[in-house]
Amino acid sequence: MRGLARLVIGVCCALLVAGAIAQPPGAAGLVWLDNKVHFKLNSATLVATGAISTTIQIPAQNPICLDKNQNTLNIQLDLSAFWPGLPTVTLTGTYVGPGQGAGGAIINWSTGPVDINVCLRRDQVPELPIDILIKRITGANLRVNAFILDTPFYSDVCRRDFWVQMDETGGNQYNYLEIEAYAFCVESPFTRINAIIRDADYIAYSGPIPEPASILALGTGLVSLLGLRRRKK
C-alpha cells in the first residue's frame, strides 16, 4: 500500500503543479508566480476490475512540499522519487475560468497515457496479494478551485506561508487516475487489471505575498479582494 500511495501522491502532486504558459488571473496567477506547493492527500479509493476485482481505501498521507519553477505551472516530475524505476512525466494544466472565493480560479491539470512498466513485487509491497505490473497510466486529471486567503496558511513541511488554497472540485468526473496493470507481472488479456483511483480528497496551498510589480498581472482577482477588505473595514 505504501508503494501505491507514493505513486498516487506523486501523480497528484505532479498534476497540481502542471500549468499554463501565460500567467493566469487571480489566485491562479499567484500560484503561477510561486516555486513551492504544499500538498496533502486526505483519502482516495482504488477500484480494480479484471484479473483482480477489489476496492481498496487509500488512507490519509503526510503532507509534502513540492518544488516547481517560477513564472510557470509546468513541471517535469521525476516519479522515481516516489518509487524506483518510474519515469519522468510531463504534465500540463489549464486555467478554466473564475472560481469561488477571493480571486477565485478553476484550474485543471491532466496527462494522457504515460508508460510506467514497473513490476511491484509482493516482497517489496507486502500489502499486495500478488506481484503486479504497472504497465501505464492511461489518464489522469485533477481540478481545483483556487482562492486567495484572508490570512496565510503556514506549511510545516515547506516552512513558509502560502496565500492561495486549492480545494478539489468537480467530483470523480474531473478527479481520477486510471491505471493499466497486469497480475503476476505477466502481460496478457487474462491477467489484465483496469484500475481507477477516485473519490480523491486533497488540499493544496501555494502562492506568495504579491509584490507591487505583479499586482496588475493578477487581474481582477486581487482587485476584488482589496475591495472586499475595504468594505469589511
N, C-alpha and C positions, 0 to 999 in steps of 0.2 A: 504493500500500500504506500510505503514511503516513496518508492520509485515512481509510482503512478502520480502521487500527489506532487512530486517535484516537477514532473512533466507538465501537469495541469497548471501549476503556478508559473512555470516558465513560459508557456504559451500565452496564458492570460496576461502576464506582465508584458510580454512582447507586444501583444495586441494593444495594450493600453499606452505604449509609448511609440506606436506607429503613428504616422500623421501626414499632414498636408505640406505642399511646397511653400505656399504663401501663408503669411501669418493670418490666422482667422480672428474674428472679432470676439470681444467679451472675455469670458473665463477661458475659452479655448486659446485665446491669444496669450494669456499668462502662462498656460501650460506649454505653449509653443516656445516661450522665452526661457523656460527653466531647464536645468540639467539633471534633475532628480525626480523620481516618482516613488512615493510610499504606496505599497500595495498590500492588501490583506484579503485572502480568501477565507470567507467565513464558513461556507459549506457548498457542496455540489453533489450531484447524483450521477453515477456511471451506470448506464443501461447497455447490456451486451446481449446480442442475439446471434444465432448461427450455431457453430460448433459448441459454444458455451452460451447458455442463457442465464443471466444473473443480473441483479441490481445491487450496486454497492454504494453506500453513503460515504462520501469523502468528507472527513471532519474538518473543523477549523484548523488553519495553519498559522504559524507565526508570521507576522508582517515582515516584509523585506524591503530594502531600499535599492532601487534600480537606477543605474546611470543612463542618461540619454544625452544626445548632442543638443546644444542650444540652438535657437533660431530654426528649429525644425521639429517635427514629431516623428520623423523616420528613424529607424534603427535596424542595424544588423545584429540580431541576437544569437549568441553562441549558446545553443541549448546543451552543449556538453558540460556546461557549468552546473546543470541540473541533473544530468545523467550521462556517464561516459559513453562516447560513441555517437551522440546525437549531433546533427549538423547545425550549421548556421542558417538562420531563416530570415528572409527579408519580408517585412510586413508594411502595409500601407494603411492610411486612415483618411477619413473624410469628415469635414465639418458639414453636418447635415442641415443645421439651422438653429434658430433660437430655442432655448430651453426654459425651464422654470428656475426661479430664484434670481438673485442679483447677477447681472451679466450672463444669464443662463445660456448654455450652448449644448446642443446634442452632437455628440461625436461618435463616429462609427469606425471600428477597426476590424480588418478582415485579412484573411490569407486564403489562397487557393491550395491545391494539392502540394504537399511537401513530403518528399521521400525521407523516411527515417531509417528503416532496415536495421533495427536493433533487436536482438533476441534477449528478452528478460528471463533469466534463469530462476527457477524456484529457489535454488540455494542462495541466490543473491537477494531475492524478494520473497521471503517466507510466506507472505500473505497470499501469493498466487497459488492456485490449485495445481497448475501445470506450467511448463515453460511456454512463453507466449512471444511470438514475433510481432513487434510493432512495425508494420510494413510502411504505412504512411499516414499523415494527417490529410484527410480528404477535404477538409474545410473547417474554418473556424471564424467566429465573429463575436465581437463584443460591442455593446452600445451603452453609452453612459450619458447622464445628464450632469454637466459640469456647471458649478456656480461659485461665485466669489463669497467667501465667508466674511462675517462682520468682525470676527476676531480670528487670528491664525490658529491653525492646528499644529501642535508641536509633535514631531516624529522622533521617538526614541531611537529608531534604527537609522534614520538619516541625520539625526542630531541637528535639526533646524526647523524653522517654522514654514508652513505652507498656507497659502491663501485661497486655494481652489480645492473644493471637494468634488469627487466624481462618484456618482451612485449608478448602479446597474439600472437600466430602463429597457422596456420593450419585451421583457419576458423571454421565453425559450425561442421565439421567432428570431431574435437578434442576439442571443447569448448562448453559444453552443461550441462544442469541439467534437468533430467527427473523426473517428479513427478506423482504419482498416488493419486488422490483425489476424494472426493465424496460430491455432493451437499447436503445441509441441514444436513450435518453430519450424513447421513444415508447411510450405505454401502449396495449397491445393484447394479445389472447390469444397472438399469435405471438411477441411479444418478452418475455413474462413470464419472470422468473427467480425461482426459490424458493431462498433461501439460508439455511443454518443454520450458526452458529458453535458448535462443540462441542469436546470434549477440552480444555476450559479448565483450565489450570494456573495458579493465582494464590495469593497470600498477602496478608493484610492485618493491620494492627495498630491498636489503639485502646485506650482505657481509661486513666484517670488513677489515681494512687495514691488509694485510697478514703479519704475524710475520716471521722472518727469518727461524725459525724451520719448518714452514709449507710450504715454497715456493716449495720445491721439491715435496711435496704431491699434489700440484696443477697441476702438469703435464705440458704439452706443452703450455697450455693456457697462463700462466704467462710468460713463456719464449718468446712466440711470442709477447706479449705486451711489454716486455722490449726491444725486438729487434726493434719494431716499434718506440718506444720512442727514441732510439739511432739514428735511421735513420732520425727522424724529427729534431734532434739537428744538 
